[in-house]
Amino acid sequence: MNKITTDLLDRLAAIVGTEYLTTARERLTAYSQDALKQVFCAEAVVSPRTAEEIAAILKLANDALFPVTVRGGGVGYTGGAVPIRGGIVLATDRMNQIIEVNQADLLAVVEPGVTNYRLQQAVDEVGLFYPPDPASWKESYIGGNIALNAGGPRCVKYGNTKQFVLGLDFVTPTGEIIRAGTRTPKNATGFHLESLLIGSEGMLGVITRATLRLVPRPEARRTALAIFANARDACRCVADFSSSGILPVALELLDRTSINAIEDFQPTGLPRHAGALLIIEVDGLRETVEREAAIVREMCRKHQAIQLREAQDESEAASIWEVRRKMSPAVARTGVIKLNQDAVIPRSRIPEMLEFLEELHRETGLLLPTFGHAGDGNLHINVMLPDREEQTRQLGVATVRRIFVRAVELGGTLSGEHGIGYAKAPYLELALSPATIEVMKQIKLTLDPRGILNPGKVFEAPVPAHEVGFVQADQSCC
Ligand SMILES: Cc1cc2nc3c(=O)[nH]c(=O)nc-3n(C[C@H](O)[C@H](O)[C@H](O)COP(=O)(O)OP(=O)(O)OC[C@H]3O[C@@H](n4cnc5c(N)ncnc54)[C@H](O)[C@@H]3O)c2cc1C
């Protein structure tokens, strides 16, 4: 791979316009990290407006052989949008138009730089609903959501981003403009190339437009917070919903360490002795929701919930969700370094996972606050390190590895929504067979023979595991 020369900067500026190319130090630093907070410096940030400009940039990158890393909102947790091999960051900030919201056809057409939040607001205004709801909805972009197959609490009932993509326009790494998929809910016409781009982590193409499926906005919803004396009862309650005849929108779990982290951070009156709590939400037609709320009550009673708080109105529902939103900052304060994981396991096996985590905590002494989307088995297991000592890092990394091994043994996998990026690349072979990885590499090679789009991710482990997630203090791009 080559460095970005002055001549290349001129040629890039000729494509996007001088004002949309920068090498200013502050901008380079800001665009050279994501939520992992590790800086790998871009040589320039380029902000195209159209698919044609992106095609021209990628053709130039293939000719001159420099890396291109696509960036959405830059709040990924795995370093996916970070230019680990240098080159340019291709920012999608300017591609931020909501092109269409179509009530009759239940779809929206958007550019990749629209935030999840803006899309949700726009469709809500006309009585429609876009369910995927990552907690980063105000910052993360639809392009990033698609490239990582983002999820959120509501995915239990509605599914992840991939269930909502009807069609995608994208530019291949070699600069071809492709239109894949349709505006119809059904489509059996050729290979589903749009599906190939979902979860592709910015490695198979640059998404330039998305046609997204919408659903009618549910008429009503009911939210409840249930406290359990032990995590086992809470997990049994989650698994037992399968036989309850209803599918809640959300089934979120917080373990005891997480509950105490919240009480230490901003007390909300949660009982510190509780083993776990569940946030359960149902939605639909008003009459259906009343009936489903009664079933939720019954399920909580059956599984020995010691308290059940049911929201009586929207503001009480919001205060229940506020508890969940405090989780990330609250947990961050329980250690010096947070190694954040989002392993996913079949929900029937969550009790075994939690037992394993208790053993691991006893053995290592590390706090492992665990919370997340129990309804779809996607647990945010945080390995908290008390200091930055080399020995502690090694212990943290070994603990992360053991968590992944156990997740796979239980029938799960490494990530439910955050992706692999470079942060989890050292663990890929725990979840995928050599033959599976080889097929993925061949697909990448076919679309990107010169390896210019987002190199250093998923298949490679360019950062040793014990360096991943450790903030490099005072790093900036000069
Ligand atoms: C506080 C916090 C809470 C979070 N909660 C959740 C959650 O509940 N659920 C969840 O799923 N995630 C969550 N995340 C992780 C993250 O925000 C999401 O994964 C989100 O989808 C990332 O979107 P982004 O626009 O920031 O992508 P970026 O970080 O900018 O990029 C992510 C990847 O997508 C690629 N990409 C971006 N745009 C394009 C494009 N147009 N074409 C092709 N590839 C592209 C990048 O190259 C990179 O590989 C959370 C993060 C934080 C910091």
The ligand as an SDF file (V2000), in Angstrom:
LIG
                    3D

 53 58  0  0  0  0  0  0  0  0999 V2000
  -22.9050    3.9310   23.9820 C   0  0  0  0  0  0  0  0  0  0  0  0
  -23.0240    2.9550   22.8140 C   0  0  0  0  0  0  0  0  0  0  0  0
  -24.1130    2.1170   22.7680 C   0  0  0  0  0  0  0  0  0  0  0  0
  -24.2450    1.2000   21.7230 C   0  0  0  0  0  0  0  0  0  0  0  0
  -25.3530    0.4080   21.6730 N   0  0  0  0  0  0  0  0  0  0  0  0
  -25.5260   -0.4300   20.6300 C   0  0  0  0  0  0  0  0  0  0  0  0
  -26.7090   -1.2260   20.5350 C   0  0  0  0  0  0  0  0  0  0  0  0
  -27.6050   -1.1860   21.3870 O   0  0  0  0  0  0  0  0  0  0  0  0
  -26.8250   -2.0300   19.4580 N   0  0  0  0  0  0  0  0  0  0  0  0
  -25.8720   -2.1000   18.4910 C   0  0  0  0  0  0  0  0  0  0  0  0
  -26.0520   -2.8260   17.5220 O   0  0  0  0  0  0  0  0  0  0  0  0
  -24.7380   -1.3900   18.5880 N   0  0  0  0  0  0  0  0  0  0  0  0
  -24.5470   -0.5490   19.6020 C   0  0  0  0  0  0  0  0  0  0  0  0
  -23.4010    0.2020   19.6850 N   0  0  0  0  0  0  0  0  0  0  0  0
  -22.3460    0.0100   18.6750 C   0  0  0  0  0  0  0  0  0  0  0  0
  -22.4800    0.9300   17.4260 C   0  0  0  0  0  0  0  0  0  0  0  0
  -22.9270    2.2030   17.7650 O   0  0  0  0  0  0  0  0  0  0  0  0
  -23.3440    0.3270   16.3640 C   0  0  0  0  0  0  0  0  0  0  0  0
  -22.7520   -0.8800   15.9710 O   0  0  0  0  0  0  0  0  0  0  0  0
  -23.5990    1.1900   15.1260 C   0  0  0  0  0  0  0  0  0  0  0  0
  -24.2840    0.4010   14.1860 O   0  0  0  0  0  0  0  0  0  0  0  0
  -22.3510    1.7640   14.4840 C   0  0  0  0  0  0  0  0  0  0  0  0
  -22.7710    2.7110   13.5310 O   0  0  0  0  0  0  0  0  0  0  0  0
  -21.8020    3.8710   13.0390 P   0  0  0  0  0  0  0  0  0  0  0  0
  -22.5580    4.6660   12.0340 O   0  0  0  0  0  0  0  0  0  0  0  0
  -21.2390    4.5910   14.1870 O   0  0  0  0  0  0  0  0  0  0  0  0
  -20.6800    3.0080   12.3070 O   0  0  0  0  0  0  0  0  0  0  0  0
  -19.1150    3.2590   12.2860 P   0  0  0  0  0  0  0  0  0  0  0  0
  -18.5380    3.0060   13.6300 O   0  0  0  0  0  0  0  0  0  0  0  0
  -18.8180    4.5490   11.6410 O   0  0  0  0  0  0  0  0  0  0  0  0
  -18.6800    2.0840   11.2960 O   0  0  0  0  0  0  0  0  0  0  0  0
  -18.9170    0.7600   11.6440 C   0  0  0  0  0  0  0  0  0  0  0  0
  -18.5590   -0.1470   10.4540 C   0  0  0  0  0  0  0  0  0  0  0  0
  -19.4480    0.0970    9.3750 O   0  0  0  0  0  0  0  0  0  0  0  0
  -18.7280    0.4470    8.2060 C   0  0  0  0  0  0  0  0  0  0  0  0
  -19.5440    1.4240    7.4890 N   0  0  0  0  0  0  0  0  0  0  0  0
  -20.0190    2.6080    7.9690 C   0  0  0  0  0  0  0  0  0  0  0  0
  -20.7320    3.2230    7.0020 N   0  0  0  0  0  0  0  0  0  0  0  0
  -20.6900    2.4420    5.9130 C   0  0  0  0  0  0  0  0  0  0  0  0
  -21.2360    2.5430    4.5960 C   0  0  0  0  0  0  0  0  0  0  0  0
  -21.9660    3.5890    4.1950 N   0  0  0  0  0  0  0  0  0  0  0  0
  -20.9890    1.5400    3.7150 N   0  0  0  0  0  0  0  0  0  0  0  0
  -20.2630    0.4700    4.0850 C   0  0  0  0  0  0  0  0  0  0  0  0
  -19.7230    0.3180    5.3100 N   0  0  0  0  0  0  0  0  0  0  0  0
  -19.9400    1.2910    6.2100 C   0  0  0  0  0  0  0  0  0  0  0  0
  -17.4020    0.9660    8.7110 C   0  0  0  0  0  0  0  0  0  0  0  0
  -16.3920    0.8270    7.7350 O   0  0  0  0  0  0  0  0  0  0  0  0
  -17.1670    0.0880    9.9210 C   0  0  0  0  0  0  0  0  0  0  0  0
  -16.6090   -1.1380    9.5280 O   0  0  0  0  0  0  0  0  0  0  0  0
  -23.2380    1.1190   20.7210 C   0  0  0  0  0  0  0  0  0  0  0  0
  -22.1430    1.9740   20.7790 C   0  0  0  0  0  0  0  0  0  0  0  0
  -22.0250    2.8840   21.8200 C   0  0  0  0  0  0  0  0  0  0  0  0
  -20.8320    3.7810   21.8580 C   0  0  0  0  0  0  0  0  0  0  0  0
  1  2  1  0
  2  3  1  0
  2 52  2  0
  3  4  2  0
  4  5  1  0
  4 50  1  0
  5  6  2  0
  6  7  1  0
  6 13  1  0
  7  8  2  0
  7  9  1  0
  9 10  1  0
 10 11  2  0
 10 12  1  0
 12 13  2  0
 13 14  1  0
 14 15  1  0
 14 50  1  0
 15 16  1  0
 16 17  1  0
 16 18  1  0
 18 19  1  0
 18 20  1  0
 20 21  1  0
 20 22  1  0
 22 23  1  0
 23 24  1  0
 24 25  2  0
 24 26  1  0
 24 27  1  0
 27 28  1  0
 28 29  2  0
 28 30  1  0
 28 31  1  0
 31 32  1  0
 32 33  1  0
 33 34  1  0
 33 48  1  0
 34 35  1  0
 35 36  1  0
 35 46  1  0
 36 37  1  0
 36 45  1  0
 37 38  2  0
 38 39  1  0
 39 40  1  0
 39 45  2  0
 40 41  1  0
 40 42  2  0
 42 43  1  0
 43 44  2  0
 44 45  1  0
 46 47  1  0
 46 48  1  0
 48 49  1  0
 50 51  2  0
 51 52  1  0
 52 53  1  0
M  END
$$$$
